[in-house]
């Protein structure tokens, strides 16, 4: 009797979750498209290239110099002072790279904020219960009608121009 009751309860849970799943609508978006084709993403990329381009070039130059120093250290005997100097330069370069990366991440966050806000707006308007990113979501196939990327892209551009997403964020 007890086993029968447990099986009956399990079947009820399975039936209710299947019924709920039938009512759930899912949308998919391609974030890669949104972060490369949206107006805010393009403008941010251009702004960051002009803002951080010289710093990035300088760090690349320092990295090449450090690699050359490492190669020369391999070929000949090296004093402790040279090793210490190499380690100091490497730490300095690593710190500069982390700082640049941090600055770029901060500037990029605004674009992601607009994308997430716009995705939520499109999902609400279309009465979509859940939105999944197509590339990282493990989706191998979905009906084309589930793809809301174009709608989100249009909403991102609209929100960026109007600035409404900033008001909603506060």
N, C-alpha and C positions, 0 to 999 in steps of 0.2 A: 504494500500500500504506500509506504513511504517513497519507494523508488518511482512509483507511478505519479505521485504528487510532484516530485522533483522534475521529472520529465515533462509534466504538464506545465509547470511554471517556466521551464526553459523554452518550451514551444511558444508560450505566450510572449516572452521577451523577444524571441526571434521574429515572430509575426509582427509585433509592434514596431520593431526596428526596421523591418522590411517595408512596412507601410509608411513610416516616417521617411525612409530613403526615397520612396517613390515621389514624395512631395518636395524633396530637396532639389533646388536648381543650382547648377554649378556653372560658373563662367571661367574661361581661361584667358590669360593675357601673356603676351610675349614681352617681358621686361627689356630684353635686348633691343627690340624695336623702339620701345618707349624712351630708353636712355640714349638712343642714337638719333632718333628722328624727330623728337619733340623740339619745339622752339626753345624752351628753357634749357634743355640739355645742350643744344647747339650753341646757344649764347654763352652758357657757362663754360663749355669747352674752349671756345674762342677767348673768353675773358681769362681763363686759367692759363692758356698758352702764352698770352701776352704778359700776364702777371708773374708766372713762375718759370717761363721759358729760359731766361738767363740763369736763374738759380739751378735749374735742372741741367743745363749745359755745363755749368761750373762743376756740379757734382759728378757728372759723367767724366769730365776732364780729370778731376781728382781721383776717380776710380781707376782710370787708365794709368795714371801716374803711379798709383799704389800697386797695381798689377805689375807694372814694369819694375818697380822696386822689389817686389816679391820674387820675380824671375831672376833679377840680378843677385838677390840674396841666396838663391838656390845654387848659383854657379860658383860662388866664392865663399871663403870662410867669413863669418860675420861676427862682429864684436857684440857684446851685450848692449852697448849703447845704441847700436844700429837696430837691434831687435826691439829695444824699448821704444825707439823712435817710430819704428814701423807699427808697433802695437798702439801707440798714442795716435798716430795718423789714422789708423783703421778705426779706432773708437770714435775719433772726431768725425770721420766720414759717416760712420753708422748713425751717429747722433743727428747729423745734418740731414741724412736721408729720412730718418724717422720724423723729424720736424717738418720737412717738406711734405711728406706723406700725410701727416696730421692736418696741415693747412689745406691740402687738396681734398681730404675727406670732409672737412668742415664746409668747404665751398660746395661740395657735391651733395651734401645732405639736403639742401634746399630743393634740389631737383627731385630727390626721392620723396620729400614731404609732399610736393605737388602731385607726384605720381600716385602715392598712396591715398591722398585725399580725393583725387579725381577718380581713382578706381572705386573707392567707397561710394562716391556720388553716382557713378554709372550703375553700380550694383544695386543701390537703393532704388534708382529710377526704373531699372529693369526687373526689380524684385528677384534678384539673384541672392541666394543664401550664402554662397561661398565662392570665392575667386581663387584660382590656383595658377601659379606661374608655370607656364608650359614647359620650359626647358629644365628647370630645377625641380619641378614637381613630380618628375618620374612619369610623365604622361607620354604614352607611345601613340595613342590615337584618341581623337575626340571629334565629335561632329563639328563641322565648320560653323554651325549656328551657335555653338558654345563660345566661340572666339569673340571676345569683346575688345580686342586690342585697338582696332580702329576707333571705336567709340571712346575708349579711354584716351587715346592720342588726341582726339578732337577736344575732349574735356580738359586735358592737361594744357593744351594751347589756349583754350578759352579762359581757364582759371589763371594762367600766368598773365595774360593780358589784363584781366579784370582785377587781379589781386584779391579776389574773394577768399581764396584758400588761406591767406594770411589772417584775415578777420576770424575765420572759423577756427584757426589753430589756437588763437588766444583764448 
